[in-house]
Amino acid sequence: MLLKRLAFLLLLAGSGLSSPLGGHAATRQGEPVQVCVLSPRVEPVDEGDAFGEVPVAAPTLLVLEPLQLVRLESPDGRLLWSRRAPVGRSLPAPLPWPVAPLRPGQQVLLRLQPLGAADDAFAHVRLQAAGPAAMAATAALMQTLGGRVEAWMAAINRALEAGDVPLAWALLYSPQAPASAVLQDLRQQVWRRGCG
């Protein structure tokens, strides 16, 4: 019952699933690079950029397209972490958060390079951790859910009903979520739907 209701809510989420990331970067040939970021939830903000407020300290990174390179940088351009796939292969997905947990309000830049893109072609995603109250509330919520699949599904449903897609996706893709065929089926539905 919860899964059917959640699938219905996903269809109603409109802006939560219908728009592509919009993280464009020009290649040497001038062609845009566009990727679909499923987690954390982001929105396009301007040409070549996307932004997402993250309600958890260690978000899971899940991109629909195969990636050959991921860079994580500070707002001033300092490299925090980088990972390149072996030649001809893509990075594993999803990627767990690779650095220290985000502090409330902290900003980082994700630079994502799809498999086969030119060396200078990246999609850019600016992430900002939510404020202290929101981060604490999300952490407390996850603690109360424990290993009960029904509780996780209900929390995801409540987040979607409230229009809080970033929280719903943070819960859905959390490494703390219990192993469950129901949750895995929902993740597959979101994957198949992509960015619309």
C-alpha atoms as one frame of an Amber mdcrd trajectory, in Angstrom:
protein
   0.000   0.000   0.000   2.741   2.481   0.933   4.683   1.684  -2.249   1.632
   2.250  -4.470   0.897   5.518  -2.666   4.525   6.603  -2.982   4.598   5.768
  -6.694   1.516   7.968  -7.081   3.217  10.776  -5.157   6.252  10.474  -7.427
   4.021  11.163 -10.391   2.627  14.223  -8.612   6.043  15.479  -7.550   6.320
  17.301 -10.892   9.276  19.577 -10.298  10.845  16.884  -8.183  11.437  14.648
 -11.189  10.544  16.420 -14.374  13.431  18.799 -15.022  16.961  17.791 -15.990
  19.878  18.823 -13.875  20.889  21.652 -16.164  24.544  21.316 -15.144  26.103
  22.246 -18.489  29.741  22.791 -19.352  31.127  23.510 -22.800  33.429  20.990
 -24.418  36.190  22.026 -26.799  33.673  21.528 -29.594  31.137  23.752 -27.812
  28.667  20.963 -27.106  26.984  21.031 -23.692  27.555  18.372 -21.055  24.366
  17.509 -19.236  23.923  14.957 -16.484  20.933  13.874 -14.439  21.671  13.956
 -10.715  19.148  11.853  -8.791  20.785  12.267  -5.396  21.258  14.679  -3.797
  18.252  16.505  -5.234  19.313  19.565  -7.242  17.686  22.214  -9.435  19.121
  24.121 -12.408  19.913  27.724 -11.443  21.558  29.184 -14.547  23.467  28.144
 -17.655  25.978  25.500 -16.686  25.052  25.359 -13.014  22.775  23.488 -10.641
  22.206  23.928  -6.925  20.948  21.716  -4.136  20.444  22.213  -0.428  21.431
  19.006   1.333  19.599  17.975   4.534  22.190  15.347   5.533  25.877  15.584
   6.430  26.974  12.806   4.071  24.748  12.708   0.960  24.872   9.813  -1.467
  25.859  10.835  -4.998  23.808   9.155  -7.704  24.030  10.304 -11.329  22.068
   8.635 -14.124  24.844   8.884 -16.717  28.080   6.891 -16.348  30.833   9.153
 -15.016  34.560   9.063 -15.807  35.590  11.752 -13.307  34.183  13.345 -10.154
  35.865  16.275  -8.410  34.793  17.801  -5.120  36.066  21.340  -4.536  35.750
  24.080  -1.948  33.998  27.306  -3.038  37.442  28.887  -3.610  38.459  26.091
  -6.016  40.644  24.027  -3.675  40.482  20.314  -4.535  38.987  18.295  -1.666
  38.692  14.930  -3.424  38.869  13.480  -6.916  38.239  10.087  -8.449  38.789
   9.003 -12.055  37.511   5.761 -13.539  39.893   3.375 -15.314  40.095   4.062
 -19.059  36.947   2.930 -20.861  35.058   2.213 -17.623  32.746   4.279 -15.446
  32.805   5.030 -11.749  30.592   2.853  -9.557  27.168   4.191  -8.669  26.002
   5.272  -6.224  29.061   6.946  -4.701  29.085   7.367  -0.920  30.148  10.780
   0.416  33.964  10.682   0.093  35.117  13.386   2.530  34.366  14.603   6.059
  30.649  15.163   6.731  29.271  18.538   5.727  28.841  21.125   8.462  25.585
  23.130   8.553  25.726  25.825   5.876  28.929  24.492   4.295  29.191  24.817
   0.512  31.024  22.561  -1.951  31.247  22.288  -5.725  30.811  18.969  -7.519
  32.364  18.780 -10.977  30.998  15.803 -12.914  32.462  14.512 -16.173  30.403
  11.933 -18.100  32.090   8.962 -19.744  33.455   9.977 -23.156  33.369  13.745
 -22.494  36.306  15.977 -23.391  38.913  16.537 -20.679  37.694  20.080 -20.023
  33.952  19.275 -20.032  32.168  19.178 -16.675  28.688  19.661 -15.287  28.802
  21.810 -12.151  26.661  21.231  -9.068  26.855  23.571  -6.091  25.763  21.909
  -2.874  25.025  23.631   0.404  24.342  21.845   3.664  21.090  22.917   5.301
  21.085  25.009   8.448  21.801  23.574  11.899  18.139  23.008  12.832  17.305
  21.187   9.589  20.449  19.041   9.707  19.774  18.102  13.340  16.126  17.296
  12.571  17.103  15.009   9.681  19.738  13.210  11.784  17.232  12.732  14.625
  14.588  11.459  12.205  16.962   8.875  10.750  17.848   7.667  14.240  14.179
   7.143  15.121  13.507   5.149  11.932  15.963   2.424  12.910  15.744  -0.689
  10.763  11.972  -0.601  10.214  11.207  -0.512   6.482   7.647   0.720   7.091
   8.975   3.669   9.090  11.391   4.638   6.298   8.629   4.390   3.683   6.284
   6.492   5.835   8.984   9.140   6.349   9.687   9.278   2.590   5.937   9.612
   1.965   5.598  12.431   4.510   8.524  14.289   2.934   6.997  13.996  -0.549
   3.569  15.053   0.708   5.220  18.147   2.218   7.015  18.853  -1.084  10.421
  18.218   0.504  11.987  16.166  -2.306  15.570  16.730  -1.039  14.647  15.071
   2.269  12.735  12.256   0.540  15.723  11.441  -1.686  18.177  11.765   1.211
  16.125   9.139   3.064  15.623   6.908   0.023  19.336   6.787  -0.836  20.700
   6.849   2.716  23.230   4.124   3.535  21.436   3.905   6.911  18.224   2.707
   5.239  17.528  -0.982   5.838  18.044  -3.549   3.097  14.582  -3.989   1.634
  13.039  -5.159  -1.618  10.389  -2.433  -1.265  12.949   0.369  -0.939  15.055
  -1.118  -3.732  12.009  -1.273  -5.989  11.309   2.389  -5.280  14.925   3.293
  -6.080  14.561   1.450  -9.393  11.368   3.390 -10.160  13.184   6.671  -9.531
  16.156   5.486 -11.654  13.867   4.532 -14.563  12.064   7.868 -14.349  15.362
   9.742 -14.209  15.069  13.498 -14.569  11.913  13.321 -16.648
